[in-house]
Amino acid sequence: MNNSRDVVIIGGGHNGLVCAFYLAKAGFKPLVLERNAQVGGAAVSDEFHPGFRCSTLAHSAGPIRPDIVRDMQLETHGLRLITPEICVTALSPEGRALSLYRDTKKSAEQIVGFSQKDAAKYAEFEQSLAKIGKVMAEALATTPPDIEDPSSSDLWNMLKTGRAIRKLGKKDMFRLLRWGPMAVADLAAEYFETELLRAVIAARGVFGTFLGPWSAGSALVFLIRAAGDPHPAGGTYSAAGGIGAITDAMANAAKAAGAEIRTGAEVIEIRVQNGSATGVLLSTGEEIHARAVISNADPKRTLLKLTDPTHLSPDFVQRLQNYRANGTVAKINLALAGLPQFTALKNGDSSALKGRIQIGHEIDYLERAFDESKYGNFSRLPYLEIAIPSLTDPTLAPEGKQVMSIYMQYAPCKLKGDWEQQRKALGQTVVQTLAEYAPNLPELILTHQIITPLDLEEKYGLTGGQIFHGELALDQFFTMRPLLDWARYRTPIENLYLCGSGTHPGAGLTGGSGANAAREIVKALKR
C-alpha cells in the first residue's frame, strides 16, 4: 500500500468532506480518515430502535451555504432537502401556541392573536434582518484578515465589507454595529412585547452556547444565524433519510471529485518533524505520510491531544487552553407508538409540528435554565428544541408510529456528580417537561436514546461536549476564532491546518469553515 498522500484530512464530518471536495477539484488527492464506521461526524442518521431511524445528533442543518450545495451538486448525489413551510411552533404552559412561517404574512396573522403591535413590527424586523444578514453572510464567507500584515486580498475583502455595510443605510448600519454586542433579550424586547415571540428570538441567540438570553454578545449569535436564514425564527432544514443524508451526499460528491475516504481509521497522533507536520499515525500502527495534514477535529483536540504540545510555544498552549468549549446540549431521541397530542394545538393539528417545536416560553424561563448549568447542574426546567421528522419523512418510522428528536439545554459537560448515574434522571426530566404540554407522551414511548454532553466528548470527539467546536462569542469570532493571529486556518506547525467548526465562521452545519479553509489551503499548497 502506498502510504504517502498529497493531503490527509482527519475527520469525515461535514466540514472535512466539503474541504476534501474543493481540494480534489483543485487537483489534489485528499485522503479523509474517519474513525467511525460511517462518515458524518455529528451529522449522522442511525437506527436506534428496530424500524426507527433518526438524526442521531444534529436534526437541522445550518442551512448549508447555497454555493456549496451548487458546487458539490448534492442533489445529483442523492440529497433531497426537506424545508417545511412552518419554521417553529412555540408552546406556552397556559395552553397557547405561536406558529411562525417562512411566509411573513402568515407569521403576522399568527402574531396578531397575541399583539397587533408585534404583528406590525414583525415585517419591519425581518426586512432589517434580511439586509443585515446578507452583509453578515458575505463576511462569513471571507477569510479573516491578517491583522499584522494584511495582504491585498485582505484589504480588498475589508473594502467590500465596508461598502456593503455603508449600503445598508444609516439606520440598518447603526443597528448592525449596535446589535452585535447586545444581549439577545434586549434585542427582542426592543421590537416585541409578546413573551412567547421574544423567547423564540432569544432561543436562536443562545442555542448550543454557554450563554443565557441576558448574556452580552448573544445577539451576535442570533445575527450569525440570520446570515444563513433571515427569518427571525429561523427555518428547519433537514433531508429525506435524516441529517446523515446530507453528509452521505457530500461524501459521494467528494469521491466523485477524486477524494479517497476511509472509515474505521482512527488517527491517534499527528507526526511532526522540525516544526512541520509530516503525516499521521493510526490506532492500528499504520503511518501515513502527507504533504499537508488538515484536521476537522476541534482546535483543542487537534493541537493539545493529537499533536505533542511541545511543538508549540508555551504562550500559544496557554491561550489555547483558555479557548472556551463548554458544552451545554444533551440529545434525546424517542421512538413513539403514535403522535403526541399537544394541548395547545386544537383538533390535533399536526401541521404545526412539522417545523421545530420550542419549550421555553419566556426570556426568564430560558435564563433560569441557564443559571442551573453555571453551577454544574442540568436544568430541571429545560429549554427544549424538538423535531418530529417522521411527519415530513415517513420512511423514518413504521407506519402509524413517530420519531421525536429533542435537544435539551442546559446540560453542562462538567456535571456535579457522575453523568452515567444522572443519565436516567436527565431523560426523565425531559419527558416530564414535555408531558406538561403533551400529557399522553409518556405512554407512547417505546424506547429512548439519551446522549449526554460527556457522550459528545468521548464518543463523538467534541472537546467539552461543545457542538460548535468552541463557544460562539464575541471574543471567539472572526479574527479571534480560534485565537487572534491564528484565524486563517493555519496553525503554528507548518503544513498543519484546521477546517472544522472551531474556525471562522463556525456557525454549525453550513459547510462554511470547510469551504473557507480549502480556499486558503489550496493557495498555500500551490505556493
GIKA-V666006 format. One record per pair of residues at least 24 apart in sequence whose ideal C-beta (glycine too) atoms are under 7 Angstrom apart, sorted by sequence separation. I is the first residue (numbers start at 1). J is the second residue. D is the distance in Angstrom with one decimal. If there is no record, write none. Layout:
i:I j:J d:D
i:I j:J d:D
This chain:
i:5 j:29 d:6.6
i:6 j:30 d:6.6
i:9 j:33 d:6.9
i:299 j:323 d:6.3
i:359 j:383 d:6.8
i:360 j:384 d:6.8
i:384 j:408 d:5.9
i:406 j:430 d:6.0
i:426 j:450 d:6.1
i:497 j:521 d:5.3
i:8 j:33 d:6.4
i:300 j:325 d:6.1
i:359 j:384 d:4.0
i:481 j:506 d:5.7
i:5 j:31 d:4.6
i:138 j:164 d:5.8
i:382 j:408 d:5.1
i:383 j:409 d:4.8
i:426 j:452 d:6.6
i:478 j:504 d:5.8
i:12 j:39 d:3.7
i:13 j:40 d:6.6
i:14 j:41 d:6.7
i:298 j:325 d:6.5
i:358 j:385 d:6.0
i:382 j:409 d:6.2
i:423 j:450 d:5.3
i:489 j:516 d:7.0
i:12 j:40 d:6.8
i:13 j:41 d:2.6
i:185 j:213 d:3.9
i:382 j:410 d:6.8
i:489 j:517 d:4.2
i:12 j:41 d:6.6
i:13 j:42 d:6.4
i:14 j:43 d:5.2
i:135 j:164 d:4.7
i:184 j:213 d:5.4
i:185 j:214 d:5.1
i:356 j:385 d:5.7
i:357 j:386 d:4.0
i:423 j:452 d:6.0
i:11 j:41 d:6.2
i:13 j:43 d:6.7
i:135 j:165 d:5.9
i:183 j:213 d:6.5
i:204 j:234 d:5.1
i:356 j:386 d:6.9
i:183 j:214 d:5.0
i:201 j:232 d:5.9
i:356 j:387 d:5.9
i:379 j:410 d:5.0
i:469 j:500 d:5.2
i:489 j:520 d:4.9
i:183 j:215 d:6.0
i:187 j:219 d:4.6
i:378 j:410 d:6.8
i:469 j:501 d:4.0
i:470 j:502 d:4.5
i:488 j:520 d:6.0
i:489 j:521 d:6.5
i:135 j:168 d:6.4
i:183 j:216 d:5.7
i:200 j:233 d:5.2
i:378 j:411 d:4.1
i:419 j:452 d:4.7
i:468 j:501 d:5.1
i:469 j:502 d:3.5
i:184 j:218 d:4.1
i:378 j:412 d:6.9
i:472 j:506 d:6.4
i:181 j:216 d:6.1
i:183 j:218 d:5.6
i:184 j:219 d:4.5
i:187 j:222 d:6.9
i:272 j:307 d:6.4
i:353 j:388 d:5.3
i:419 j:454 d:4.4
i:132 j:168 d:6.8
i:181 j:217 d:5.9
i:183 j:219 d:6.5
i:270 j:306 d:4.9
i:272 j:308 d:6.8
i:275 j:311 d:6.8
i:376 j:412 d:5.9
i:470 j:506 d:6.7
i:131 j:168 d:5.7
i:182 j:219 d:4.1
i:269 j:306 d:6.1
i:270 j:307 d:4.8
i:354 j:391 d:5.1
i:373 j:410 d:3.6
i:378 j:415 d:6.7
i:469 j:506 d:6.5
i:184 j:222 d:5.1
i:353 j:391 d:5.9
i:354 j:392 d:5.4
i:372 j:410 d:6.6
i:373 j:411 d:6.9
i:376 j:414 d:6.2
i:468 j:506 d:5.6
i:180 j:219 d:6.3
i:267 j:306 d:6.4
i:272 j:311 d:4.8
i:373 j:412 d:4.6
i:376 j:415 d:5.9
i:377 j:416 d:6.0
i:132 j:172 d:6.0
i:179 j:219 d:4.9
i:180 j:220 d:4.5
i:369 j:409 d:6.8
i:370 j:410 d:5.4
i:376 j:416 d:3.8
i:413 j:453 d:3.8
i:468 j:508 d:6.2
i:131 j:172 d:5.3
i:135 j:176 d:6.8
i:350 j:391 d:6.1
i:369 j:410 d:5.4
i:411 j:452 d:6.8
i:412 j:453 d:6.7
i:413 j:454 d:5.9
i:411 j:453 d:5.6
i:132 j:175 d:6.6
i:180 j:223 d:6.3
i:128 j:172 d:5.4
i:132 j:176 d:5.0
i:179 j:223 d:6.3
i:413 j:457 d:6.1
i:328 j:373 d:5.8
i:384 j:430 d:6.8
i:128 j:175 d:6.1
i:382 j:429 d:6.6
i:378 j:426 d:5.9
i:382 j:430 d:6.7
i:380 j:429 d:5.9
i:384 j:433 d:6.5
i:18 j:68 d:6.0
i:384 j:434 d:6.9
i:21 j:72 d:5.5
i:382 j:433 d:6.1
i:413 j:464 d:5.1
i:381 j:433 d:6.7
i:413 j:465 d:3.8
i:338 j:400 d:6.6
i:338 j:401 d:6.7
i:339 j:402 d:5.4
i:337 j:401 d:5.9
i:338 j:402 d:6.6
i:336 j:401 d:6.2
i:125 j:191 d:5.0
i:336 j:402 d:4.4
i:335 j:403 d:6.5
i:336 j:404 d:5.8
i:121 j:191 d:5.2
i:334 j:404 d:4.2
i:121 j:192 d:6.5
i:333 j:405 d:5.6
i:118 j:192 d:4.8
i:332 j:406 d:4.4
i:359 j:433 d:6.3
i:118 j:193 d:6.1
i:331 j:406 d:7.0
i:359 j:434 d:6.9
i:117 j:193 d:6.4
i:118 j:194 d:5.0
i:331 j:407 d:6.2
i:332 j:408 d:6.1
i:115 j:193 d:5.6
i:329 j:407 d:5.7
i:330 j:408 d:4.4
i:359 j:437 d:6.4
i:115 j:194 d:4.8
i:118 j:197 d:5.9
i:329 j:408 d:7.0
i:114 j:194 d:4.3
i:329 j:409 d:5.3
i:328 j:409 d:5.5
i:330 j:411 d:4.1
i:114 j:196 d:6.7
i:328 j:410 d:4.5
i:329 j:411 d:6.6
i:111 j:194 d:7.0
i:114 j:197 d:6.9
i:328 j:411 d:6.3
i:328 j:412 d:6.2
i:111 j:197 d:6.4
i:326 j:412 d:6.9
i:327 j:413 d:4.1
i:136 j:223 d:5.6
i:140 j:227 d:5.3
i:326 j:413 d:6.8
i:136 j:224 d:6.6
i:136 j:226 d:6.6
i:137 j:227 d:4.0
i:132 j:223 d:6.5
i:136 j:227 d:3.8
i:133 j:226 d:3.9
i:344 j:437 d:6.7
i:132 j:226 d:6.7
i:133 j:227 d:4.9
i:343 j:437 d:6.6
i:332 j:427 d:5.9
i:342 j:437 d:5.6
i:330 j:426 d:6.0
i:342 j:438 d:4.8
i:343 j:439 d:6.9
i:129 j:226 d:5.0
i:133 j:230 d:4.3
i:341 j:438 d:6.0
i:98 j:196 d:4.8
i:332 j:430 d:5.1
i:340 j:438 d:3.8
i:98 j:197 d:6.3
i:341 j:440 d:5.3
i:100 j:200 d:6.7
i:130 j:230 d:3.8
i:340 j:440 d:6.1
i:129 j:230 d:4.9
i:340 j:441 d:4.5
i:129 j:232 d:6.1
i:92 j:196 d:5.6
i:126 j:230 d:6.5
i:340 j:444 d:6.2
i:126 j:231 d:6.7
i:90 j:196 d:5.1
i:126 j:232 d:5.7
i:338 j:444 d:5.4
i:125 j:232 d:5.8
i:337 j:444 d:4.8
i:336 j:444 d:4.5
i:90 j:199 d:6.5
i:336 j:445 d:6.3
i:337 j:446 d:5.8
i:90 j:200 d:5.1
i:336 j:446 d:6.6
i:334 j:445 d:5.6
i:335 j:446 d:4.3
i:88 j:200 d:6.0
i:335 j:447 d:4.9
i:334 j:448 d:5.2
i:333 j:448 d:6.8
i:210 j:326 d:4.1
i:332 j:448 d:6.1
i:333 j:449 d:4.2
i:332 j:449 d:7.0
i:210 j:328 d:5.3
i:332 j:450 d:5.5
i:209 j:328 d:6.8
i:236 j:355 d:4.5
i:236 j:356 d:5.3
i:331 j:451 d:4.2
i:208 j:329 d:5.7
i:330 j:451 d:6.4
i:330 j:452 d:5.4
i:330 j:453 d:6.0
i:329 j:453 d:6.7
i:327 j:453 d:4.0
i:102 j:231 d:6.1
i:327 j:456 d:6.0
i:100 j:233 d:4.1
i:102 j:235 d:6.2
i:327 j:462 d:6.8
i:327 j:464 d:4.9
i:325 j:463 d:4.9
i:326 j:464 d:5.5
i:327 j:465 d:2.7
i:329 j:467 d:5.7
i:325 j:464 d:3.9
i:327 j:466 d:4.6
i:326 j:466 d:6.3
i:327 j:467 d:6.8
i:325 j:466 d:4.0
i:87 j:231 d:5.7
i:325 j:469 d:7.0
i:88 j:233 d:4.7
i:325 j:470 d:4.9
i:326 j:471 d:6.4
i:87 j:233 d:4.3
i:324 j:470 d:6.7
i:325 j:471 d:6.5
i:87 j:234 d:6.2
i:242 j:389 d:6.7
i:323 j:470 d:5.9
i:324 j:471 d:4.2
i:87 j:235 d:5.1
i:87 j:236 d:6.4
i:213 j:363 d:5.1
i:238 j:389 d:6.0
i:83 j:235 d:6.3
i:84 j:236 d:5.4
i:324 j:476 d:6.6
i:83 j:236 d:6.9
i:213 j:366 d:5.0
i:214 j:367 d:5.5
i:240 j:393 d:5.3
i:323 j:476 d:6.9
i:83 j:237 d:5.7
i:212 j:366 d:6.5
i:213 j:367 d:5.6
i:241 j:395 d:6.9
i:242 j:396 d:6.5
i:203 j:358 d:6.1
i:212 j:367 d:4.6
i:81 j:237 d:6.5
i:82 j:238 d:4.8
i:82 j:239 d:6.1
i:203 j:360 d:5.7
i:81 j:239 d:5.6
i:82 j:240 d:6.2
i:200 j:358 d:6.2
i:212 j:370 d:3.4
i:80 j:239 d:6.3
i:323 j:482 d:5.3
i:79 j:239 d:5.9
i:80 j:240 d:4.2
i:206 j:366 d:6.6
i:301 j:461 d:6.3
i:323 j:483 d:6.6
i:199 j:360 d:5.5
i:202 j:363 d:5.6
i:199 j:361 d:5.7
i:301 j:463 d:5.1
i:199 j:362 d:5.3
i:203 j:366 d:6.5
i:300 j:463 d:4.5
i:320 j:483 d:6.6
i:199 j:363 d:6.0
i:202 j:366 d:5.9
i:297 j:461 d:6.1
i:298 j:462 d:6.5
i:319 j:483 d:5.4
i:63 j:228 d:5.4
i:196 j:361 d:5.6
i:198 j:363 d:5.6
i:298 j:463 d:4.9
i:62 j:228 d:5.3
i:63 j:229 d:6.2
i:79 j:245 d:6.0
i:195 j:361 d:6.6
i:199 j:365 d:7.0
i:78 j:245 d:7.0
i:79 j:246 d:6.2
i:195 j:362 d:4.1
i:199 j:366 d:6.3
i:195 j:363 d:6.9
i:78 j:248 d:6.7
i:79 j:249 d:3.8
i:299 j:469 d:7.0
i:78 j:249 d:5.2
i:298 j:469 d:3.8
i:299 j:470 d:6.6
i:77 j:249 d:4.3
i:298 j:470 d:6.4
i:63 j:237 d:4.1
i:78 j:252 d:6.6
i:74 j:249 d:4.4
i:77 j:252 d:4.0
i:60 j:236 d:5.5
i:61 j:237 d:4.2
i:74 j:250 d:6.8
i:77 j:253 d:5.0
i:316 j:492 d:5.7
i:60 j:237 d:5.7
i:61 j:238 d:6.8
i:60 j:238 d:5.9
i:72 j:250 d:6.3
i:185 j:363 d:4.8
i:207 j:385 d:6.8
i:59 j:238 d:6.6
i:74 j:253 d:6.3
i:313 j:492 d:6.8
i:73 j:253 d:6.4
i:203 j:383 d:6.5
i:312 j:492 d:5.6
i:72 j:253 d:4.0
i:61 j:243 d:6.7
i:64 j:246 d:6.9
i:311 j:493 d:5.8
i:55 j:238 d:7.0
i:299 j:482 d:4.2
i:59 j:243 d:6.1
i:58 j:243 d:5.2
i:61 j:246 d:6.1
i:307 j:493 d:6.7
i:55 j:242 d:4.4
i:54 j:242 d:6.3
i:55 j:243 d:3.8
i:303 j:491 d:6.3
i:53 j:242 d:5.9
i:55 j:244 d:6.7
i:45 j:241 d:6.1
i:302 j:498 d:6.4
i:45 j:242 d:3.1
i:45 j:243 d:6.2
i:45 j:244 d:3.2
i:299 j:498 d:6.1
i:43 j:243 d:5.0
i:44 j:244 d:4.3
i:45 j:245 d:6.7
i:43 j:244 d:6.4
i:293 j:495 d:6.5
i:298 j:500 d:5.9
i:43 j:246 d:6.0
i:44 j:247 d:6.8
i:292 j:495 d:4.7
i:293 j:496 d:5.2
i:294 j:497 d:4.6
i:295 j:498 d:5.6
i:296 j:499 d:5.4
i:297 j:500 d:6.1
i:299 j:502 d:4.3
i:40 j:244 d:5.2
i:43 j:247 d:4.8
i:291 j:495 d:6.9
i:296 j:500 d:4.5
i:298 j:502 d:4.5
i:292 j:497 d:6.6
i:294 j:499 d:5.3
i:295 j:500 d:6.8
i:40 j:247 d:3.8
i:39 j:247 d:5.6
i:39 j:251 d:4.7
i:277 j:493 d:5.5
i:276 j:493 d:6.8
i:277 j:494 d:6.9
i:275 j:493 d:6.5
i:276 j:494 d:3.9
i:277 j:495 d:4.5
i:275 j:494 d:5.7
i:276 j:495 d:5.1
i:277 j:496 d:3.9
i:272 j:493 d:5.8
i:39 j:261 d:6.3
i:39 j:263 d:6.5
i:38 j:263 d:6.2
i:37 j:263 d:5.5
i:270 j:496 d:6.5
i:32 j:259 d:6.2
i:34 j:261 d:6.9
i:36 j:263 d:6.5
i:37 j:264 d:5.7
i:294 j:521 d:6.5
i:32 j:260 d:7.0
i:34 j:262 d:7.0
i:29 j:258 d:6.1
i:30 j:259 d:4.8
i:31 j:260 d:4.8
i:32 j:261 d:4.5
i:33 j:262 d:5.6
i:34 j:263 d:4.8
i:292 j:521 d:6.8
i:17 j:247 d:6.2
i:24 j:254 d:6.3
i:32 j:262 d:7.0
i:35 j:265 d:6.5
i:31 j:262 d:6.8
i:34 j:265 d:6.5
i:35 j:266 d:3.7
i:14 j:246 d:6.9
i:18 j:250 d:6.4
i:21 j:253 d:5.5
i:25 j:257 d:5.2
i:33 j:265 d:4.3
i:14 j:247 d:5.3
i:17 j:250 d:4.0
i:21 j:254 d:4.3
i:24 j:257 d:3.8
i:292 j:525 d:6.1
i:17 j:251 d:5.6
i:20 j:254 d:4.4
i:24 j:258 d:3.9
i:33 j:267 d:5.5
i:24 j:259 d:4.5
i:14 j:250 d:6.1
i:21 j:257 d:5.2
i:17 j:254 d:5.2
i:21 j:259 d:6.6
i:12 j:251 d:7.0
i:20 j:259 d:4.1
i:33 j:280 d:7.0
i:97 j:344 d:3.9
i:95 j:343 d:5.3
i:96 j:344 d:5.8
i:97 j:345 d:5.8
i:224 j:472 d:6.7
i:12 j:261 d:6.2
i:95 j:344 d:5.1
i:91 j:342 d:6.6
i:221 j:472 d:5.0
i:92 j:344 d:7.0
i:91 j:344 d:5.0
i:99 j:352 d:5.0
i:220 j:474 d:5.9
i:97 j:352 d:6.5
i:217 j:473 d:5.5
i:10 j:267 d:4.9
i:217 j:474 d:4.1
i:220 j:477 d:6.7
i:208 j:467 d:5.1
i:208 j:468 d:5.7
i:210 j:471 d:5.9
i:209 j:471 d:6.2
i:89 j:352 d:4.5
i:209 j:472 d:5.5
i:89 j:353 d:6.6
i:86 j:351 d:6.9
i:86 j:352 d:6.4
i:89 j:355 d:6.4
i:91 j:357 d:6.9
i:88 j:355 d:5.3
i:91 j:358 d:6.9
i:86 j:354 d:5.5
i:87 j:355 d:5.1
i:88 j:356 d:4.4
i:89 j:357 d:5.3
i:90 j:358 d:4.4
i:91 j:359 d:6.1
i:93 j:361 d:6.3
i:86 j:355 d:3.9
i:87 j:356 d:7.0
i:92 j:361 d:4.4
i:10 j:280 d:6.7
i:84 j:354 d:4.2
i:88 j:358 d:5.6
i:91 j:361 d:6.9
i:8 j:279 d:6.7
i:84 j:355 d:4.9
i:90 j:361 d:6.8
i:8 j:280 d:5.5
i:57 j:331 d:5.7
i:19 j:294 d:6.2
i:54 j:333 d:4.7
i:228 j:507 d:6.8
i:8 j:288 d:5.8
i:16 j:296 d:3.4
i:15 j:296 d:5.4
i:224 j:505 d:6.7
i:8 j:290 d:4.1
i:225 j:507 d:6.7
i:228 j:510 d:5.9
i:5 j:288 d:6.1
i:7 j:290 d:6.0
i:10 j:293 d:6.9
i:13 j:296 d:5.2
i:52 j:335 d:4.2
i:224 j:507 d:5.0
i:3 j:287 d:6.5
i:7 j:291 d:6.4
i:11 j:295 d:6.7
i:3 j:288 d:5.2
i:4 j:289 d:4.6
i:5 j:290 d:4.8
i:6 j:291 d:5.5
i:7 j:292 d:4.9
i:8 j:293 d:5.2
i:9 j:294 d:4.7
i:10 j:295 d:4.5
i:11 j:296 d:3.3
i:48 j:333 d:5.6
i:3 j:289 d:6.1
i:10 j:296 d:6.0
i:11 j:297 d:5.3
i:49 j:335 d:4.1
i:7 j:294 d:6.3
i:9 j:296 d:6.2
i:10 j:297 d:5.8
i:181 j:474 d:6.4
i:60 j:356 d:7.0
i:84 j:392 d:5.8
i:82 j:392 d:5.0
i:82 j:393 d:6.3
i:60 j:387 d:6.8
i:59 j:387 d:4.6
i:59 j:389 d:6.5
i:147 j:479 d:6.0
i:55 j:389 d:6.7
i:144 j:478 d:5.2
i:145 j:479 d:6.8
i:144 j:479 d:4.4
i:54 j:396 d:6.6
i:146 j:488 d:6.6
i:53 j:396 d:4.8
i:93 j:436 d:6.5
i:144 j:487 d:4.1
i:144 j:488 d:6.2
i:52 j:397 d:5.3
i:143 j:488 d:5.7
i:51 j:397 d:6.7
i:59 j:405 d:4.2
i:91 j:437 d:5.0
i:51 j:398 d:4.5
i:54 j:403 d:4.9
i:55 j:405 d:5.9
i:52 j:403 d:5.5
i:54 j:405 d:5.6
i:144 j:504 d:5.3
i:140 j:505 d:3.9
i:140 j:507 d:6.7
i:141 j:512 d:6.6
i:140 j:512 d:5.8
i:143 j:516 d:5.8
i:141 j:516 d:6.9
i:143 j:519 d:7.0
i:143 j:520 d:5.6
i:57 j:451 d:7.0
i:49 j:446 d:6.3
i:49 j:447 d:4.7
i:48 j:449 d:4.5
i:42 j:460 d:5.9
i:41 j:460 d:7.0
i:42 j:462 d:7.0
i:42 j:467 d:6.3
i:68 j:511 d:4.3
i:62 j:507 d:6.0
i:64 j:509 d:6.8
i:65 j:510 d:5.4
i:62 j:508 d:4.4
i:64 j:510 d:5.8
i:65 j:511 d:5.5
i:62 j:509 d:4.4
i:63 j:510 d:6.8
i:64 j:511 d:5.2
i:65 j:512 d:5.6
i:68 j:515 d:5.6
i:61 j:509 d:4.5
i:62 j:510 d:3.5
i:65 j:515 d:6.8
i:58 j:509 d:5.6
i:43 j:509 d:5.7
i:19 j:499 d:4.4
i:16 j:499 d:6.3
i:15 j:499 d:5.3
i:15 j:500 d:5.2
i:15 j:501 d:6.4
i:13 j:500 d:6.9
i:11 j:500 d:7.0
i:18 j:511 d:4.3
i:22 j:515 d:6.2
i:14 j:509 d:5.9
i:19 j:514 d:4.1
i:23 j:518 d:5.5
i:15 j:511 d:6.4
i:18 j:514 d:3.3
i:22 j:518 d:3.5
i:26 j:522 d:4.5
i:14 j:511 d:5.8
i:18 j:515 d:5.4
i:28 j:525 d:6.8
i:15 j:513 d:4.8
i:16 j:514 d:6.5
i:19 j:517 d:5.4
i:23 j:521 d:6.8
i:15 j:514 d:3.4
i:19 j:518 d:4.5
i:23 j:522 d:6.5
i:14 j:514 d:6.9
